[in-house]
Amino acid sequence: MIWPIVLRDDRLTLRPLRMRDKKSWDSVRFANHDWLSPWEATKPTIEGENSSGGLPTFYQMVRQHHRDGRDCRSISLGIWLREDGTNHFVGQLTLGGIVLGALRGAHIGYWIDSRFANRGLTSGAVNLLTEYAFSELHLHRIEINVRPENLASIRVAEKCGYTFESLRPRFLHIDGQWRDHKSFVKENSRIR
């Protein structure tokens, strides 16, 4: 894999965030705090573990994303919409937990600016990243894990051809608690 990767279709550009994207990222995250909070991963409190560390800064996040991308551990990309001759930052998606070898799998997570929701942008981004993962990384299986209450994200998974596989009780720590998730899966028929 060559890093950084850039994926495009007729409306979208997916590319790694850069340091100069901070203003756009901060603006969108601030405007969408209430929209995103119910779905955000949180750190559980573990006795004896220092839990005083908060989230990384934007710059720390970008550096980590680039390290993980170069090492093919995780691919995190900003979603940019080309509209009216301008590129608008509208969200982010990640192909995380990349495992090669016998498993050849990963999972996809995503978020979108509420002002651009219900326009097919998240589905378009997931389709682009899924195709890249299947054709270039030769992954066999990708999961999308979604809280049962998140109907919009479930629609994205289904629209992108992911099929419901199972309910995972208390699967991820989200919004301060261990939350159940529905697991949707897509397999690469080209890998035997």
MIKEPA-298133 format. One record per residue (C-alpha): residue number from 1; residue in three letters; y, z, x negated. Coordinates in nm, 2 decimals, m for minus. Last residue first. Layout:
BEGIN
<site n="NUM" res="ALA" yy="Y" zz="Z" xx="X"/>
...
//
This chain:
BEGIN
<site n="192" res="ARG" yy="m1.74" zz="m0.23" xx="1.07"/>
<site n="191" res="ILE" yy="m1.36" zz="m0.24" xx="1.07"/>
<site n="190" res="ARG" yy="m1.21" zz="m0.52" xx="1.28"/>
<site n="189" res="SER" yy="m1.26" zz="m0.33" xx="1.61"/>
<site n="188" res="ASN" yy="m1.00" zz="m0.08" xx="1.50"/>
<site n="187" res="GLU" yy="m1.03" zz="0.22" xx="1.73"/>
<site n="186" res="LYS" yy="m0.76" zz="0.36" xx="1.96"/>
<site n="185" res="VAL" yy="m0.77" zz="0.72" xx="2.07"/>
<site n="184" res="PHE" yy="m0.59" zz="0.95" xx="2.31"/>
<site n="183" res="SER" yy="m0.62" zz="1.33" xx="2.29"/>
<site n="182" res="LYS" yy="m0.47" zz="1.54" xx="2.56"/>
<site n="181" res="HIS" yy="m0.31" zz="1.85" xx="2.42"/>
<site n="180" res="ASP" yy="m0.32" zz="2.22" xx="2.51"/>
<site n="179" res="ARG" yy="m0.05" zz="2.43" xx="2.35"/>
<site n="178" res="TRP" yy="m0.04" zz="2.72" xx="2.11"/>
<site n="177" res="GLN" yy="0.31" zz="2.87" xx="2.16"/>
<site n="176" res="GLY" yy="0.66" zz="2.87" xx="2.02"/>
<site n="175" res="ASP" yy="0.78" zz="2.52" xx="2.13"/>
<site n="174" res="ILE" yy="0.46" zz="2.36" xx="2.01"/>
<site n="173" res="HIS" yy="0.18" zz="2.52" xx="1.80"/>
<site n="172" res="LEU" yy="m0.10" zz="2.26" xx="1.83"/>
<site n="171" res="PHE" yy="m0.45" zz="2.24" xx="1.98"/>
<site n="170" res="ARG" yy="m0.46" zz="2.54" xx="2.22"/>
<site n="169" res="PRO" yy="m0.73" zz="2.35" xx="2.42"/>
<site n="168" res="ARG" yy="m0.80" zz="2.00" xx="2.32"/>
<site n="167" res="LEU" yy="m0.86" zz="1.78" xx="2.62"/>
<site n="166" res="SER" yy="m1.06" zz="1.47" xx="2.54"/>
<site n="165" res="GLU" yy="m1.09" zz="1.10" xx="2.48"/>
<site n="164" res="PHE" yy="m0.81" zz="0.93" xx="2.68"/>
<site n="163" res="THR" yy="m0.77" zz="0.56" xx="2.57"/>
<site n="162" res="TYR" yy="m0.50" zz="0.42" xx="2.35"/>
<site n="161" res="GLY" yy="m0.41" zz="0.06" xx="2.45"/>
<site n="160" res="CYS" yy="m0.04" zz="0.08" xx="2.37"/>
<site n="159" res="LYS" yy="0.05" zz="0.13" xx="2.74"/>
<site n="158" res="GLU" yy="m0.19" zz="0.42" xx="2.75"/>
<site n="157" res="ALA" yy="m0.03" zz="0.60" xx="2.45"/>
<site n="156" res="VAL" yy="0.33" zz="0.53" xx="2.58"/>
<site n="155" res="ARG" yy="0.24" zz="0.65" xx="2.93"/>
<site n="154" res="ILE" yy="0.11" zz="0.97" xx="2.79"/>
<site n="153" res="SER" yy="0.44" zz="1.01" xx="2.60"/>
<site n="152" res="ALA" yy="0.63" zz="0.98" xx="2.93"/>
<site n="151" res="LEU" yy="0.40" zz="1.22" xx="3.11"/>
<site n="150" res="ASN" yy="0.46" zz="1.50" xx="2.87"/>
<site n="149" res="GLU" yy="0.30" zz="1.78" xx="3.08"/>
<site n="148" res="PRO" yy="m0.05" zz="1.72" xx="2.94"/>
<site n="147" res="ARG" yy="0.09" zz="1.78" xx="2.59"/>
<site n="146" res="VAL" yy="0.01" zz="1.47" xx="2.38"/>
<site n="145" res="ASN" yy="m0.22" zz="1.39" xx="2.09"/>
<site n="144" res="ILE" yy="m0.22" zz="1.03" xx="1.97"/>
<site n="143" res="GLU" yy="m0.52" zz="0.95" xx="1.76"/>
<site n="142" res="ILE" yy="m0.59" zz="0.66" xx="1.53"/>
<site n="141" res="ARG" yy="m0.94" zz="0.53" xx="1.43"/>
<site n="140" res="HIS" yy="m1.08" zz="0.27" xx="1.18"/>
<site n="139" res="LEU" yy="m0.80" zz="0.25" xx="0.93"/>
<site n="138" res="HIS" yy="m0.78" zz="m0.08" xx="0.73"/>
<site n="137" res="LEU" yy="m0.45" zz="0.02" xx="0.57"/>
<site n="136" res="GLU" yy="m0.30" zz="m0.32" xx="0.61"/>
<site n="135" res="SER" yy="m0.45" zz="m0.45" xx="0.93"/>
<site n="134" res="PHE" yy="m0.53" zz="m0.13" xx="1.12"/>
<site n="133" res="ALA" yy="m0.24" zz="0.08" xx="1.00"/>
<site n="132" res="TYR" yy="0.01" zz="m0.21" xx="1.03"/>
<site n="131" res="GLU" yy="m0.11" zz="m0.29" xx="1.38"/>
<site n="130" res="THR" yy="m0.08" zz="0.08" xx="1.48"/>
<site n="129" res="LEU" yy="0.27" zz="0.10" xx="1.33"/>
<site n="128" res="LEU" yy="0.39" zz="m0.21" xx="1.52"/>
<site n="127" res="ASN" yy="0.23" zz="m0.09" xx="1.85"/>
<site n="126" res="VAL" yy="0.38" zz="0.26" xx="1.82"/>
<site n="125" res="ALA" yy="0.72" zz="0.11" xx="1.76"/>
<site n="124" res="GLY" yy="0.70" zz="m0.12" xx="2.06"/>
<site n="123" res="SER" yy="0.57" zz="0.16" xx="2.28"/>
<site n="122" res="THR" yy="0.86" zz="0.38" xx="2.17"/>
<site n="121" res="LEU" yy="1.11" zz="0.10" xx="2.24"/>
<site n="120" res="GLY" yy="0.97" zz="0.00" xx="2.58"/>
<site n="119" res="ARG" yy="1.31" zz="0.07" xx="2.75"/>
<site n="118" res="ASN" yy="1.21" zz="0.39" xx="2.93"/>
<site n="117" res="ALA" yy="1.40" zz="0.61" xx="2.67"/>
<site n="116" res="PHE" yy="1.71" zz="0.48" xx="2.49"/>
<site n="115" res="ARG" yy="1.96" zz="0.75" xx="2.59"/>
<site n="114" res="SER" yy="1.69" zz="1.01" xx="2.56"/>
<site n="113" res="ASP" yy="1.66" zz="0.93" xx="2.18"/>
<site n="112" res="ILE" yy="1.30" zz="0.88" xx="2.10"/>
<site n="111" res="TRP" yy="1.02" zz="1.09" xx="1.95"/>
<site n="110" res="TYR" yy="0.69" zz="1.00" xx="1.79"/>
<site n="109" res="GLY" yy="0.35" zz="1.12" xx="1.66"/>
<site n="108" res="ILE" yy="0.06" zz="0.91" xx="1.54"/>
<site n="107" res="HIS" yy="m0.27" zz="1.04" xx="1.40"/>
<site n="106" res="ALA" yy="m0.49" zz="0.92" xx="1.12"/>
<site n="105" res="GLY" yy="m0.83" zz="0.77" xx="1.04"/>
<site n="104" res="ARG" yy="m1.04" zz="0.61" xx="0.78"/>
<site n="103" res="LEU" yy="m1.33" zz="0.86" xx="0.83"/>
<site n="102" res="ALA" yy="m1.58" zz="0.75" xx="0.56"/>
<site n="101" res="GLY" yy="m1.31" zz="0.72" xx="0.28"/>
<site n="100" res="LEU" yy="m0.95" zz="0.72" xx="0.39"/>
<site n="99" res="VAL" yy="m0.77" zz="1.00" xx="0.56"/>
<site n="98" res="ILE" yy="m0.41" zz="0.97" xx="0.68"/>
<site n="97" res="GLY" yy="m0.29" zz="1.30" xx="0.83"/>
<site n="96" res="GLY" yy="0.02" zz="1.14" xx="0.97"/>
<site n="95" res="LEU" yy="0.14" zz="0.80" xx="1.10"/>
<site n="94" res="THR" yy="0.49" zz="0.92" xx="1.19"/>
<site n="93" res="LEU" yy="0.75" zz="0.80" xx="1.43"/>
<site n="92" res="GLN" yy="1.13" zz="0.84" xx="1.46"/>
<site n="91" res="GLY" yy="1.40" zz="0.78" xx="1.70"/>
<site n="90" res="VAL" yy="1.70" zz="0.57" xx="1.82"/>
<site n="89" res="PHE" yy="1.90" zz="0.47" xx="1.51"/>
<site n="88" res="HIS" yy="2.12" zz="0.18" xx="1.63"/>
<site n="87" res="ASN" yy="2.14" zz="m0.14" xx="1.43"/>
<site n="86" res="THR" yy="2.43" zz="m0.36" xx="1.54"/>
<site n="85" res="GLY" yy="2.47" zz="m0.73" xx="1.63"/>
<site n="84" res="ASP" yy="2.47" zz="m0.66" xx="2.00"/>
<site n="83" res="GLU" yy="2.13" zz="m0.48" xx="1.98"/>
<site n="82" res="ARG" yy="1.89" zz="m0.43" xx="1.69"/>
<site n="81" res="LEU" yy="1.72" zz="m0.10" xx="1.75"/>
<site n="80" res="TRP" yy="1.62" zz="0.12" xx="1.46"/>
<site n="79" res="ILE" yy="1.32" zz="0.35" xx="1.46"/>
<site n="78" res="GLY" yy="1.30" zz="0.57" xx="1.15"/>
<site n="77" res="LEU" yy="0.97" zz="0.58" xx="0.97"/>
<site n="76" res="SER" yy="0.73" zz="0.85" xx="0.86"/>
<site n="75" res="ILE" yy="0.41" zz="0.74" xx="0.68"/>
<site n="74" res="SER" yy="0.17" zz="1.02" xx="0.58"/>
<site n="73" res="ARG" yy="m0.08" zz="1.07" xx="0.30"/>
<site n="72" res="CYS" yy="m0.04" zz="0.72" xx="0.15"/>
<site n="71" res="ASP" yy="0.08" zz="0.87" xx="m0.19"/>
<site n="70" res="ARG" yy="0.40" zz="0.67" xx="m0.18"/>
<site n="69" res="GLY" yy="0.45" zz="0.76" xx="0.19"/>
<site n="68" res="ASP" yy="0.39" zz="1.13" xx="0.12"/>
<site n="67" res="ARG" yy="0.65" zz="1.13" xx="m0.16"/>
<site n="66" res="HIS" yy="0.90" zz="0.93" xx="0.05"/>
<site n="65" res="HIS" yy="0.85" zz="1.17" xx="0.35"/>
<site n="64" res="GLN" yy="0.90" zz="1.47" xx="0.13"/>
<site n="63" res="ARG" yy="1.23" zz="1.34" xx="m0.01"/>
<site n="62" res="VAL" yy="1.35" zz="1.25" xx="0.34"/>
<site n="61" res="MET" yy="1.26" zz="1.60" xx="0.47"/>
<site n="60" res="GLN" yy="1.43" zz="1.77" xx="0.17"/>
<site n="59" res="TYR" yy="1.74" zz="1.57" xx="0.23"/>
<site n="58" res="PHE" yy="1.74" zz="1.65" xx="0.61"/>
<site n="57" res="THR" yy="1.71" zz="2.02" xx="0.53"/>
<site n="56" res="PRO" yy="1.36" zz="2.17" xx="0.57"/>
<site n="55" res="LEU" yy="1.29" zz="2.38" xx="0.87"/>
<site n="54" res="GLY" yy="1.31" zz="2.75" xx="0.84"/>
<site n="53" res="GLY" yy="1.16" zz="2.98" xx="0.58"/>
<site n="52" res="SER" yy="1.15" zz="3.34" xx="0.71"/>
<site n="51" res="SER" yy="0.78" zz="3.31" xx="0.80"/>
<site n="50" res="ASN" yy="0.66" zz="3.48" xx="0.48"/>
<site n="49" res="GLU" yy="0.29" zz="3.52" xx="0.55"/>
<site n="48" res="GLY" yy="0.14" zz="3.87" xx="0.58"/>
<site n="47" res="GLU" yy="0.07" zz="3.84" xx="0.95"/>
<site n="46" res="ILE" yy="0.10" zz="3.47" xx="1.05"/>
<site n="45" res="THR" yy="0.38" zz="3.38" xx="1.30"/>
<site n="44" res="PRO" yy="0.31" zz="3.03" xx="1.43"/>
<site n="43" res="LYS" yy="0.53" zz="2.75" xx="1.29"/>
<site n="42" res="THR" yy="0.68" zz="2.51" xx="1.55"/>
<site n="41" res="ALA" yy="0.61" zz="2.15" xx="1.66"/>
<site n="40" res="GLU" yy="0.87" zz="2.01" xx="1.90"/>
<site n="39" res="TRP" yy="0.77" zz="1.89" xx="2.25"/>
<site n="38" res="PRO" yy="0.98" zz="2.14" xx="2.46"/>
<site n="37" res="SER" yy="1.27" zz="2.11" xx="2.22"/>
<site n="36" res="LEU" yy="1.31" zz="1.73" xx="2.24"/>
<site n="35" res="TRP" yy="1.53" zz="1.68" xx="2.55"/>
<site n="34" res="ASP" yy="1.73" zz="2.00" xx="2.49"/>
<site n="33" res="HIS" yy="1.82" zz="1.90" xx="2.13"/>
<site n="32" res="ASN" yy="1.88" zz="1.53" xx="2.21"/>
<site n="31" res="ALA" yy="2.25" zz="1.50" xx="2.12"/>
<site n="30" res="PHE" yy="2.20" zz="1.71" xx="1.81"/>
<site n="29" res="ARG" yy="1.90" zz="1.50" xx="1.70"/>
<site n="28" res="VAL" yy="2.09" zz="1.18" xx="1.76"/>
<site n="27" res="SER" yy="2.40" zz="1.29" xx="1.56"/>
<site n="26" res="ASP" yy="2.20" zz="1.45" xx="1.28"/>
<site n="25" res="TRP" yy="1.99" zz="1.13" xx="1.23"/>
<site n="24" res="SER" yy="2.30" zz="0.90" xx="1.24"/>
<site n="23" res="LYS" yy="2.49" zz="1.12" xx="0.99"/>
<site n="22" res="LYS" yy="2.19" zz="1.17" xx="0.76"/>
<site n="21" res="ASP" yy="2.10" zz="0.80" xx="0.73"/>
<site n="20" res="ARG" yy="2.27" zz="0.78" xx="0.39"/>
<site n="19" res="MET" yy="1.98" zz="0.98" xx="0.24"/>
<site n="18" res="ARG" yy="1.73" zz="0.72" xx="0.35"/>
<site n="17" res="LEU" yy="1.49" zz="0.72" xx="0.64"/>
<site n="16" res="PRO" yy="1.18" zz="0.51" xx="0.60"/>
<site n="15" res="ARG" yy="1.18" zz="0.19" xx="0.79"/>
<site n="14" res="LEU" yy="1.09" zz="0.06" xx="1.14"/>
<site n="13" res="THR" yy="1.31" zz="m0.23" xx="1.26"/>
<site n="12" res="LEU" yy="1.30" zz="m0.31" xx="1.63"/>
<site n="11" res="ARG" yy="1.41" zz="m0.58" xx="1.86"/>
<site n="10" res="ASP" yy="1.22" zz="m0.91" xx="1.78"/>
<site n="9" res="ASP" yy="0.96" zz="m0.72" xx="1.57"/>
<site n="8" res="ARG" yy="0.99" zz="m0.55" xx="1.24"/>
<site n="7" res="LEU" yy="0.80" zz="m0.33" xx="1.00"/>
<site n="6" res="VAL" yy="0.95" zz="m0.20" xx="0.66"/>
<site n="5" res="ILE" yy="0.73" zz="m0.03" xx="0.41"/>
<site n="4" res="PRO" yy="0.86" zz="0.16" xx="0.11"/>
<site n="3" res="TRP" yy="0.62" zz="0.17" xx="m0.05"/>
<site n="2" res="ILE" yy="0.35" zz="m0.09" xx="m0.12"/>
<site n="1" res="MET" yy="0.00" zz="0.00" xx="0.00"/>
//
